[in-house]
């Protein structure tokens, strides 16, 4: 019999809280740059961490693509 081992819980990421919003943007506008997503969600932390999460999430939404033209059109109507 082995003695009990201490197992530390895996810490979350600072991106976890905003991931649902990031997913929403990617679902609607797959080609939206991570920098624009950061601006829209008010991201003021490390861009490297956010860009990495966007890079990992993008393939999930490849089946429901929005074109860059559609994204650009939506930008012009928001202002």
N, C-alpha and C positions, 0 to 999 in steps of 0.2 A: 504494500500500500504506500502511495506517495503522499507527502505532505501537501496541504492546500497551497496553491500558487496564487499570488496576487496578480490580478489582471486589470490593468488600467483601462478605463473607458476611452474609446477613440474620441479625441476632441473634434468638435464640429469646425466648419470653415466660416469665415466672415461672410462668405457669399451665400451660405445656406438661407439666411433670412430674406434675401432678395431674389433667390432662384425662381420662385413662381412668376415674378414680374419679368425676369429675363426670358423665361420660357414663353410667356405671352408675346413678347416682342418677336422672338424667333419664329413662333408659330405663324404670326401675321406677316413678318418681313424677314425671311430667312437670310437675306444678304445684308441686313443692317449691321454696320461695323460695331464692334464692341465699344468703341469710344462714344458712339452715338447712344448706345444703350446705357452706358455709364452716365451720360449727361441727362438722359430722360429719367433715370431712377434716382438721380442725385447722389451718385457714387463718389465718395471722397476718400476712399481707401486706395490700396495698391491696385494699379491697373493690371499688373501681371497676374494677380489672382483672379480678377474678373475675366480677363482675356482667356485664361486657361479654362475656366468653367464654360465660357461661351464656345470655345473650341471643342470641348467635350460634348456639349449639348446640341450643337448644330446638326450633326448627322441624324439625330432623333427626328428632326423635322424635315428632312430632305424630301419625304413623300408629299408634303403639303407646302410646296414652294410658293412664295410670292416673288415676283420679278423685281429687279432693281428699279425698273420704270414705275411699277406700282408703288414702291416705297417712296421714290422721289415725288410722285404725285401726292401722296399723303402728307409729305413734309410741307409742300407748298400750300395745302389747304389748312394746316394747323396754325399758320401765322396770321 
